[in-house]
C-alpha cells in the first residue's frame, strides 16, 4: 500500500471509537472496501496498517 492509502485508512480509523474492540466489524468493513480495488487480503492490509503505525512513532 502507498503512504497516501495508509493515511486515508488512518483518518477513517480515528473516527471509529474502539476500532479493535467493540467496533471491529465497522473497522473490518472499511478495510474490506479498501481491498476491493486491490488483490490483497484484509489481514494483509491490517498488518501493513499496524506496522506503519508502530514504525511511525
N, CA, C and O of each residue as an XYZ file, in Angstrom:
228
protein
N       0.839     -1.178      0.000
C       0.000      0.000      0.000
C       0.882      1.239      0.000
O       2.000      1.241      0.515
N       0.346      2.268     -0.585
C       1.093      3.519     -0.607
C       0.875      4.278      0.694
O      -0.029      3.971      1.472
N       1.710      5.259      0.907
C       1.613      6.079      2.104
C       0.280      6.827      2.143
O      -0.315      6.973      3.210
N      -0.182      7.291      1.010
C      -1.459      8.016      0.955
C      -2.630      7.110      1.322
O      -3.561      7.543      2.001
N      -2.589      5.870      0.881
C      -3.655      4.931      1.231
C      -3.653      4.630      2.722
O      -4.712      4.533      3.343
N      -2.466      4.482      3.295
C      -2.378      4.243      4.736
C      -2.887      5.445      5.526
O      -3.547      5.278      6.552
N      -2.589      6.635      5.063
C      -3.073      7.843      5.735
C      -4.594      7.942      5.638
O      -5.252      8.367      6.587
N      -5.146      7.553      4.499
C      -6.600      7.570      4.321
C      -7.265      6.607      5.294
O      -8.265      6.949      5.925
N      -6.713      5.411      5.418
C      -7.243      4.430      6.368
C      -7.114      4.955      7.788
O      -8.019      4.774      8.603
N      -5.996      5.605      8.089
C      -5.773      6.143      9.430
C      -6.815      7.200      9.778
O      -7.313      7.230     10.903
N      -7.146      8.061      8.829
C      -8.169      9.084      9.084
C      -9.521      8.453      9.393
O     -10.246      8.920     10.271
N      -9.849      7.405      8.679
C     -11.129      6.728      8.901
C     -11.114      5.997     10.241
O     -12.101      6.029     10.976
N     -10.001      5.339     10.560
C      -9.899      4.598     11.816
C     -10.019      5.535     13.008
O     -10.621      5.177     14.020
N      -9.459      6.714     12.898
C      -9.527      7.679     14.002
C     -10.960      8.129     14.295
O     -11.258      8.567     15.406
N     -11.841      8.023     13.304
C     -13.245      8.400     13.501
C     -14.041      7.300     14.209
O     -15.113      7.566     14.753
N     -13.526      6.076     14.204
C     -14.231      4.929     14.787
C     -13.793      4.775     16.246
O     -12.613      4.546     16.510
N     -14.726      4.897     17.195
C     -14.342      4.654     18.588
C     -14.126      3.149     18.808
O     -14.952      2.329     18.408
N     -13.019      2.806     19.442
C     -12.652      1.415     19.729
C     -12.627      0.541     18.462
O     -13.375     -0.433     18.381
N     -11.782      0.871     17.474
C     -11.789      0.118     16.214
C     -11.346     -1.332     16.360
O     -11.742     -2.174     15.554
N     -10.542     -1.640     17.359
C     -10.106     -3.026     17.548
C     -10.874     -3.696     18.671
O     -10.530     -4.803     19.084
N     -11.908     -3.041     19.169
C     -12.723     -3.582     20.245
C     -14.134     -3.847     19.760
O     -14.355     -4.658     18.861
N     -15.095     -3.147     20.374
C     -16.500     -3.415     20.070
C     -16.903     -2.980     18.661
O     -17.911     -3.466     18.149
N     -16.159     -2.092     18.023
C     -16.481     -1.652     16.664
C     -15.566     -2.290     15.625
O     -15.325     -1.707     14.568
N     -15.064     -3.461     15.916
C     -14.169     -4.135     14.983
C     -14.871     -4.463     13.673
O     -14.243     -4.449     12.614
N     -16.150     -4.754     13.731
C     -16.883     -5.071     12.494
C     -16.933     -3.874     11.561
O     -16.823     -4.033     10.345
N     -17.096     -2.682     12.110
C     -17.081     -1.464     11.290
C     -15.705     -1.284     10.672
O     -15.580     -0.984      9.485
N     -14.676     -1.470     11.488
C     -13.303     -1.360     11.014
C     -13.028     -2.373      9.904
O     -12.433     -2.038      8.880
N     -13.460     -3.597     10.115
C     -13.231     -4.661      9.140
C     -13.965     -4.376      7.826
O     -13.433     -4.649      6.750
N     -15.176     -3.832      7.905
C     -15.925     -3.481      6.697
C     -15.208     -2.382      5.919
O     -15.168     -2.412      4.689
N     -14.647     -1.417      6.632
C     -13.915     -0.342      5.984
C     -12.678     -0.887      5.285
O     -12.361     -0.480      4.168
N     -11.986     -1.798      5.934
C     -10.810     -2.421      5.327
C     -11.224     -3.249      4.110
O     -10.532     -3.253      3.092
N     -12.331     -3.936      4.216
C     -12.808     -4.746      3.098
C     -13.078     -3.871      1.874
O     -12.809     -4.288      0.748
N     -13.607     -2.666      2.083
C     -13.808     -1.734      0.973
C     -12.484     -1.376      0.320
O     -12.396     -1.268     -0.904
N     -11.459     -1.193      1.133
C     -10.142     -0.853      0.602
C      -9.557     -2.001     -0.202
O      -8.766     -1.770     -1.117
N      -9.928     -3.229      0.121
C      -9.374     -4.383     -0.589
C     -10.098     -4.657     -1.892
O      -9.593     -5.417     -2.718
N     -11.254     -4.067     -2.102
C     -11.980     -4.306     -3.349
C     -11.167     -3.872     -4.561
O     -11.246     -4.494     -5.620
N     -10.392     -2.815     -4.409
C      -9.597     -2.312     -5.523
C      -8.275     -3.061     -5.679
O      -7.609     -2.934     -6.707
N      -7.897     -3.828     -4.683
C      -6.597     -4.492     -4.677
C      -6.777     -6.001     -4.599
O      -7.885     -6.502     -4.409
N      -5.700     -6.692     -4.746
C      -5.725     -8.154     -4.621
C      -5.141     -8.604     -3.292
O      -4.747     -9.761     -3.144
N      -5.084     -7.705     -2.335
C      -4.570     -8.059     -1.011
C      -5.725     -8.428     -0.098
O      -6.856     -7.985     -0.298
N      -5.435     -9.232      0.892
C      -6.473     -9.678      1.814
C      -6.617     -8.685      2.965
O      -5.758     -7.829      3.175
N      -7.708     -8.816      3.699
C      -7.969     -7.954      4.849
C      -6.863     -8.083      5.896
O      -6.379     -7.059      6.378
N      -6.440     -9.298      6.272
C      -5.350     -9.394      7.260
C      -4.059     -8.727      6.796
O      -3.331     -8.159      7.611
N      -3.766     -8.788      5.501
C      -2.552     -8.144      4.997
C      -2.627     -6.625      5.138
O      -1.646     -5.986      5.518
N      -3.774     -6.053      4.837
C      -3.923     -4.607      4.959
C      -3.864     -4.189      6.416
O      -3.236     -3.181      6.742
N      -4.508     -4.945      7.299
C      -4.453     -4.626      8.731
C      -3.011     -4.723      9.223
O      -2.563     -3.876      9.996
N      -2.291     -5.737      8.789
C      -0.893     -5.914      9.180
C      -0.050     -4.729      8.706
O       0.770     -4.211      9.464
N      -0.246     -4.301      7.468
C       0.505     -3.160      6.942
C       0.170     -1.881      7.702
O       1.056     -1.075      7.986
N      -1.100     -1.697      8.029
C      -1.511     -0.511      8.767
C      -0.896     -0.493     10.166
O      -0.380      0.536     10.603
N      -0.947     -1.614     10.864
C      -0.394     -1.686     12.220
C       1.118     -1.496     12.181
O       1.671     -0.798     13.031
N       1.795     -2.104     11.211
C       3.237     -1.911     11.086
C       3.577     -0.448     10.816
O       4.527      0.086     11.388
N       2.822      0.183      9.966
C       3.048      1.596      9.665
C       2.862      2.457     10.908
O       3.683      3.334     11.177
N       1.792      2.218     11.671
C       1.552      2.993     12.884
C       2.649      2.741     13.916
O       3.086      3.676     14.587
N       3.094      1.508     14.053
C       4.118      1.161     15.021
C       5.466      1.815     14.661
O       6.149      2.355     15.532
N       5.831      1.764     13.404
C       7.112      2.311     12.972
C       7.089      3.835     12.841
O       8.141      4.472     12.775
N       5.920      4.401     12.806
C       5.775      5.843     12.661
C       6.249      6.558     13.923
O       6.740      7.683     13.837
N       6.117      5.946     15.067
C       6.458      6.599     16.341
C       7.899      6.554     16.656
O       8.321      7.063     17.694
